[in-house]
Amino acid sequence: MRIGKLKDALTAARLVAVAGASLAIALGISACQVVAGFSQPSLVRVINASYIAPAVNIYVEKTIFASNVGEGFVGNYGTAAPSTAATVTATAATGGAVLVSAAVTLKPGAHHSVFLTDNGSTPTLYSLTVLEDQSIAAASGHSDFRFLNQAPRTGALDVYMVPADTTLANTIPICTKIPVGQTCGYISFKSQTVTMVITPTGTTKVKYTSTPLALSGGEVRTVVMIDSQLTSNPPVNVVIANDVN
């Protein structure tokens, strides 16, 4: 009789253990489902590449990301809710008049740059565009650069990265025939000390020469190339944003 009761007790214990394990597994699956469904925020920064805009405030879904900034401003990344139609607005810092507004896609967990640029048309003089940024470092011993042409008076551009021990004449351009409003990159190349030289496509007329860039590897950069719409033959200037490192 005692043996029978002992068997019954052991059987009951096993059933409790199995039920508990089943419950734990069910809870574990449920927890995984919750994690899998979690939406990461988008990371967003602002780059002001407009020569003619006044000082501006830039908002992403009514949250200010840049305040009273002028041409050449590169902001830090901030967070925003992912959206397929996030409203981005640039207003004059003084008076608050809306200069331009656009609906853009912001992906969860991704890095984005919002660019304010001049578009050369009327009545809207400005454009707001967004690009997804590279968020991981370049390969060891290499640098990754992306180039955006916002130089409408100069037109299509060629970009050279001239090593310290050579000349422009002996260097092949890293990007060629970049149309206005378009990008080239990310382009990976061997890290070393280089000088960035920009020319109109198909010519050797230098429009921009950087100071030497000492690249040690892992760098990721976005280069925005701009000219002035206030002169007939402007030079090209650049804004360099550090994407990684």
C-alpha positions in Angstrom: 0.0 0.0 0.0 2.8 2.4 0.8 4.5 1.5 -2.5 1.3 2.4 -4.4 1.0 5.7 -2.7 4.6 6.5 -3.4 4.1 5.7 -7.1 1.0 7.9 -7.2 3.0 10.8 -5.5 5.8 10.5 -8.0 3.4 10.4 -10.9 1.7 13.6 -9.7 5.1 15.3 -9.2 6.1 14.4 -12.8 2.8 15.8 -14.1 3.4 19.1 -12.2 6.9 19.3 -13.6 5.8 18.7 -17.1 3.0 21.3 -16.8 5.4 23.8 -15.3 7.9 23.2 -18.2 5.1 23.6 -20.7 4.1 26.8 -19.1 7.7 28.1 -19.1 8.1 27.2 -22.8 4.8 29.0 -23.6 5.8 32.1 -21.7 9.3 32.0 -23.4 7.7 31.9 -26.8 5.4 34.7 -25.9 8.3 36.8 -24.6 10.2 36.1 -27.9 7.3 37.2 -29.9 7.1 40.5 -27.9 10.8 41.1 -28.5 10.6 40.3 -32.2 7.7 42.7 -32.6 9.6 45.6 -30.9 10.2 48.5 -33.3 13.6 50.3 -32.8 13.6 54.1 -33.2 15.1 55.8 -36.3 18.3 57.8 -35.9 18.2 61.2 -37.7 20.6 64.1 -38.2 20.3 67.3 -40.1 22.8 68.7 -42.7 22.2 72.3 -44.0 23.6 72.6 -47.5 21.8 75.7 -48.6 23.7 78.8 -49.6 20.7 81.1 -49.9 18.4 80.1 -47.0 18.2 82.3 -43.9 19.0 80.8 -40.6 16.6 77.9 -40.1 14.9 75.6 -37.6 14.3 72.0 -38.8 11.7 69.8 -37.3 11.0 66.1 -37.7 7.4 65.3 -36.8 7.2 68.6 -34.8 10.3 67.8 -32.8 13.1 70.3 -33.4 16.3 68.7 -34.6 18.2 71.9 -35.6 17.8 75.4 -34.2 18.9 78.7 -35.8 21.5 77.0 -38.1 23.1 78.2 -41.3 24.9 76.7 -44.3 27.5 74.0 -43.4 25.7 72.8 -40.2 26.0 69.1 -39.5 23.9 67.9 -36.5 24.3 64.9 -34.2 22.0 62.0 -34.5 18.7 62.1 -32.6 15.9 59.6 -32.3 12.5 59.7 -34.1 9.7 57.2 -34.5 9.9 55.1 -37.7 7.5 56.1 -40.4 6.9 55.8 -44.1 5.8 59.4 -44.3 7.5 61.4 -41.5 6.9 65.1 -41.9 10.1 67.2 -42.0 9.8 71.0 -42.0 12.3 73.8 -42.4 11.2 77.2 -41.1 12.9 80.6 -40.9 14.5 80.9 -37.5 13.2 84.5 -37.3 9.5 84.7 -37.7 8.9 80.9 -38.2 7.7 81.1 -41.8 7.7 77.6 -43.4 10.3 77.4 -46.2 9.8 73.9 -47.3 8.2 70.7 -46.0 8.4 67.1 -47.1 7.3 63.6 -46.2 10.2 61.1 -45.8 10.7 57.5 -44.9 12.5 56.7 -41.7 13.4 53.1 -41.2 13.5 51.5 -37.7 17.1 51.0 -36.4 18.6 52.8 -39.4 20.7 56.0 -39.6 19.4 58.9 -41.8 20.6 62.3 -42.9 18.0 65.0 -43.8 19.5 67.5 -46.2 18.3 71.1 -46.7 19.5 72.2 -50.2 18.8 74.8 -52.8 16.9 73.6 -55.9 17.3 76.6 -58.1 13.5 76.8 -58.9 10.6 79.0 -57.9 8.4 79.4 -56.1 10.0 76.8 -53.8 13.7 77.6 -53.6 14.6 74.7 -51.3 14.4 71.0 -51.0 14.4 68.5 -48.1 15.7 65.0 -48.9 16.7 62.1 -46.7 19.3 59.4 -47.3 20.0 56.3 -45.3 23.5 56.4 -43.8 26.1 53.6 -43.4 26.2 52.8 -39.7 29.1 50.3 -39.5 32.8 51.1 -39.7 34.7 50.6 -43.0 36.8 47.5 -43.3 40.2 47.6 -41.6 42.7 49.7 -43.6 40.0 51.2 -45.7 37.8 54.3 -45.7 34.2 54.6 -47.1 33.2 57.9 -48.6 29.8 59.0 -50.1 29.5 62.1 -52.3 26.4 64.2 -52.9 26.4 66.8 -55.7 24.5 70.0 -54.8 26.4 72.3 -57.1 23.8 73.3 -59.8 25.9 76.0 -61.4 29.0 73.8 -61.8 27.0 70.7 -63.0 28.3 67.1 -63.0 31.4 66.5 -60.9 34.4 64.2 -60.7 36.1 63.5 -57.4 39.7 62.5 -56.9 41.4 61.3 -53.7 45.1 62.1 -54.5 47.7 60.2 -52.4 50.4 62.3 -50.8 53.1 60.8 -53.0 51.4 61.5 -56.4 49.7 64.1 -58.5 46.2 64.8 -59.9 47.4 63.9 -63.4 48.5 60.5 -62.2 45.3 59.8 -60.2 42.1 58.1 -61.4 38.9 59.7 -60.1 37.1 57.8 -57.3 33.7 59.0 -58.7 32.9 60.4 -62.1 29.9 62.2 -63.7 28.0 62.7 -60.5 24.8 64.5 -61.6 23.4 67.5 -59.7 21.2 66.1 -56.9 22.6 62.6 -57.1 25.0 60.6 -55.0 28.1 58.5 -55.5 29.0 56.0 -52.8 29.7 54.6 -50.4 33.1 54.1 -52.2 35.7 52.1 -50.3 39.4 52.8 -50.9 42.7 52.2 -49.1 43.3 54.4 -46.1 46.2 56.8 -46.4 46.9 60.6 -46.4 45.0 62.0 -49.4 43.9 65.3 -50.8 40.3 65.6 -52.1 40.2 67.4 -55.5 36.9 68.2 -57.3 36.6 69.1 -60.9 33.7 69.6 -63.4 33.2 66.3 -65.2 35.7 65.7 -68.1 37.9 68.7 -67.2 41.0 69.3 -65.2 39.8 72.7 -64.0 40.1 72.4 -60.2 37.0 73.7 -58.3 38.0 72.5 -54.9 41.2 71.2 -53.1 41.0 70.0 -49.5 43.7 70.1 -46.9 45.5 66.7 -46.5 43.1 64.1 -45.0 45.0 61.7 -42.8 42.8 58.5 -43.0 43.8 55.6 -40.7 41.0 53.1 -41.5 37.4 52.6 -40.5 36.3 56.1 -41.4 32.8 56.5 -43.0 32.1 60.0 -44.4 29.4 61.8 -46.3 30.7 64.7 -48.5 28.2 67.3 -49.7 29.5 69.4 -52.6 28.0 72.8 -52.9 28.4 75.9 -55.1 27.0 79.4 -54.8 24.0 80.4 -56.9 25.0 84.0 -56.3 27.9 84.0 -58.8 28.2 82.8 -62.4 31.4 80.8 -61.9 31.5 79.8 -58.3 34.1 77.5 -56.7 32.9 74.3 -55.1 32.8 74.0 -51.3 32.2 70.9 -49.3 30.6 69.9 -46.0 32.0 66.7 -44.6 29.9 64.7 -42.1 31.3 61.9 -39.9 29.0 58.9 -40.3 31.2 56.5 -38.3 34.5 57.1 -36.5 
